[in-house]
Amino acid sequence: MKSIAPVQQTESLRHDWSLEEIGQLFELPFNDLLFRAQQVHRASFDPNQVQISTLLSIKTGRCSEDCGYCPQSARHDTGLENEDLLPLDEVLQQARAAKAKGSSRFCMGAAWRGPKDRDIEPVVEMVKGVKALGMETCLTLGMLSEAQTERLKQAGLDYYNHNLDTSPEYYGEVITTRTYEDRLETLKRVREAGINVCCGGIIGMGESRRDRIGFMQQLANQPKHPESVPINMLVKVEGTPLENVEDLDPIEFVRTIAVARILMPQSQVRLSAGREAMSDEMQALCFLAGANSIFYGEKLLTTPNPATDRDHQLFARLGIEAV
């Protein structure tokens, strides 16, 4: 596919966005917001390329946290079958299958508040094995100690995912077993170890637009923007505290994608959980707004995701190249 030359950079990298400035972006007429986001996007990325990742749950269920959206919490009755840490061979088999379907990054998630030291070595072998296949690696294991972070760096881990989820003000409405500062501390350790940061959150948990503004500010004003910013739309799971939350307006979700693109011009903005419930037209608007990464595969940890064939068909209709 012919590459399109980037347009002149229209937004500088900033880390001092005020709530008022971000709020003004949200208030822009929809067409103006998308036009600005598309200009910013084209300055750093090919607008017709989308990075592909696959996410595998390597240890499912029995998590001690009380995250209101999560079916893996031991505190919620969701009927989820608990599983121990997957064996290395099975993980590598899944990674090979993901690569064959076009994924360039393989992400592995474990339902822990934070891993015990004895858990790290099996995960290190997974990282090494996946990297040997020629794929980028990402982990999400919860909170990390300094020593654990350094061990993962030594293993060659490319990305570590640790989401902020929402604004500091709304956070306590969703999670009480881990503080916002706990999350920021883990992100600091990961950054200081030289591992790329994957950090985003979930939209549609009953938060206000003001909370979405605050959440965006937290991401954009980090000392260095996350290299990867997953924006999830809440998947309402029966048995979780958020199962009956009011649906989010799809246009508001697209606005949030566009604002993330403007605030973090050089980050990969990933359209993550919730795609299974999105129309093709909504996803197309998200790509227009600056999303340039998705998860392939029919499951994201424990929640449904569009079939790979559907994604291929959508990309073909839009003229998008998977990378």
N, C-alpha and C positions, 0 to 999 in steps of 0.2 A: 504494500500500500504506500502511495506517495506521501512523504512527510510534509507537513505544513510548517513553514518557518514561523517561529514565535513572533508575536507582535511586540512592540516596544513596551517595556515594563511600566505599568500604570500605578502600581502600589509598591511602596518600599516596605521592607520588613520592619514591623513595629512590635513593641512589647509594652506599650503604654496606653492601650486603648481604654477610654473611659466608658462607663456605662451609658452615658448620654450619647456618645458617638456611635456605639453599637446599636443603641435603640433607634437612632436616626436611620441606620442601614435597614433595620427591620421595617421601618415605616415608609421606605421608598415605594413608589408604584412598582408593582410586580415586574413589569417589562423593563423598567429602569434598573431594578436590582439585578435581574438576570443578565442584562447587557453589561453592566459593570463587572459582575462575577465572571462572565465569559471573556471579557477583555483581560482580566487578571489571570484567568486560567491559561489563556493562549500565550501569555508572556513567559510561562515556565514549562508548559506541557503541550504535547500534541493533543489537540482537542478530540481526536478520533482514536485515541488509544486508552484502554482501561486495563489496569494491572489486576491479575487474577490470583487470589489466595484460596486455600482450602483450610478449614478449621476442623480439627478432630478432638473429641473429648477422650483424653487418655486416662481419666479417672472420674467416674460419674457418681454424683449423689453423696449424701451424708455430710454435706458441708455444714459447719457449725454457725455460719453467718445467718442473718435474718433478712437479707436483701428482698424487698417486697415483690420484685419482679421475677425472682429466680425459682424455677421448679426443683433445683438441686439442693435447696436448703432443707436440712433435717427438721426444721421447724414448720414446714408446710406439707400438707397432705395432698400431693399431686399424683400419686400412683406411679412415680418414677422408680424404675428398677435400679437399685444401687449396684455399682460395679467397682472392683478393685483396679489398681493400675494395670493398664494393658501391657502385655509382653512386648518386647522390642520387635520381634519378628512381625507381629500384627501391625504395629505402628508403621514399620517400613513398607509393608505390603500396601497399606492405605496411602502412604506417600508416593509410591510408584504409580498407583492408580491415578492419584491426583495429578501427577506430572504428565501422565499419558493423556489426560483430558485438558491439558493446557495451563495448569496452575504453575506459577513460578515461585510462590511462597507457601510453605506448609506451617500452619499454626497449630499448636498443641495446648489444650487447656485442661487443667485439673481442678476439681472442686475442693480446694483447700482454703482455709483462712490464710494459711501460709504453710509452705512445705517444712517438714522436719528435715534435719540434716541427712538422715538416712534415705530420704526420698530423692535427694538431689542426684546421686550417682546414676540411678537408672534413667533419669531424665537427661542427664549429660550424654549417655550413650545414644539416646534417641536423637539428640541434637547432632551429634557427630554422624550418625547413620544417615539422617536426612540430608545433611550438607554434602555427604559423599555422593548423593544422587544428583548433585548440582542444583539444589533448590535453596532458596533463602529460608531461614528458620525464625519462628516466633513462638514464644511461650507466654502463657498466662497462668500463674500458679498462686496468685494472691500476694501477700506481703513477703518481702525478702529481707534477710539479714545482710549485712555487709559482706560476710564471708560467702554466703550463698550466691550473692550477685557476682562476686569476683570469680567464683568457680564456673558460673555460666558464661562469663566473659572468656575465660580460659578455654572453654569448650568450643568457642566460636559462635555463640548465639548472636544472631543478627538483630532481632527485635524483641523487646519485652512489652507486653500489653498490660496496662494497669489503668483502668478507666476511672475518671472522676465522677461519672454517672450524671450529675446534675449540678446545680448551683450550691454553694455552701449553705445558703439559707434554706433550701428545700431538702437538702440531703437527709436531715434527721427525720423527715416524713417517710423516707424509703428504707433507711438503714440505721440501726442503732448499735450494732456490734463492732463497728469499725469507724473511726472518725475520719473526717476530711483530711486532717493533718497526717493521719496514718498513711493515707494514699499519697499525699504530697511527699512524704518522707521516702516512700518506696521509689517514686519517680525520681527523686533527687539521687538516690543510690544508683539507680540504673543509668542515669545520665552521667554521673561522675565515673562510673565504670567504663564508659565509652560504648555502651550498647544503645542502639537506636530505640527511641521511645515511640510506642504505639499507645495513644491515649485519646479517648473520646467519651461517649456516654449514650444515654437513652433519652429519646424525645417521646412525649406522650404519656408520661406517668402521672398526669394530673397537675403538672407544674404550670405556672403562669408564663406569659411571654417574658415578664421581668426575670423569671428564673432562667429562661433560655438565654437571655442577654447576659446574666451573671455567669452562667456556665461557659458561654463563648469567651467571656472576658478571662476566666480562669485558664482556659486553654491558650488563648492568644498571648497572654502576658507572662507565660512561663519564660525563663531566661533564654531558652531556645525552643522554637516551635516543635511540637511532636512531628517526627518524620511521617507518621501515619496517624490519621484522625478518623476512627470508626464512628459513624453516626448511625445509631440504631433507632428504629421505630419500635415502640413497645409491642412485644408479642404477649397478648393476654393469655395466661395459662390458668386453667381451672385449679382451684386449691391455693393460689397465691393471693396475697392481700390486694393486688392490683387487678384482679381478674375482671372487675366490673367498672374500671375507670372509663371515663367518657372518651370516645374516639377523638383522635387529633385530626384537625382539618389538614388534608393532604397538601394544600397550598402553603400552610404554615411550615410543614416539614421541608418543602422545597426551599422556602425562604431561609430556613436554618442552614441548609446545605450551602446556599449562595453566600450567606454571611460568613460561614466557616471558610469558604474559599477566599473571600476578600481579606479576611483577617489573617489567614495563614497561606500566603500565595504559593509557597513552594512545598507545602505538605501534600501527601496523597490523602484525599478525603474519600473514605471508604463508605459506600452504601452497604450497610451491614444487615443486622437482623431486621425482620419485618418485610423483606422484599416479596415473600411468598404471598402477602396480602396486597401488594401494590400492582396496579395495572401497568401495562407496558408504557402507556402514555405518561404515568407518573414517574416511572423510572427514567424515561427519555428526558423529562424536565429536570430530573436530578442530575443527569449527565450534562445537560445544557447549563445547569447552575454551577458545575464545577466538580461534581463527583467523578473520580477517575480510578476507582478501585472497587472490587466486589469480592464476595466469597462465592466460589463455586461449590456445588455439592448439594445433596438433598436434605442435609441436616446441619444446623449450626449448634454444636454441642448437643442440645436435646430438643431444639425447636426446629420446625420445618423451614426449608429453603427451596427456591425454585429448582426444578430439574435442570441439569446442565444443558440438555437439548433445547429447552425453552430459552436459556440465555444465549446459546449459539444463534437461534432463530432471531431473537431480538437484536443481537449485534449485527447480524447480516442485514436486517431491515434498516438499521441506523447507520450502517457503514462504519462500524466500530471494530477495531482490531484488538484482540486480546493479547496482552503481553505479560 
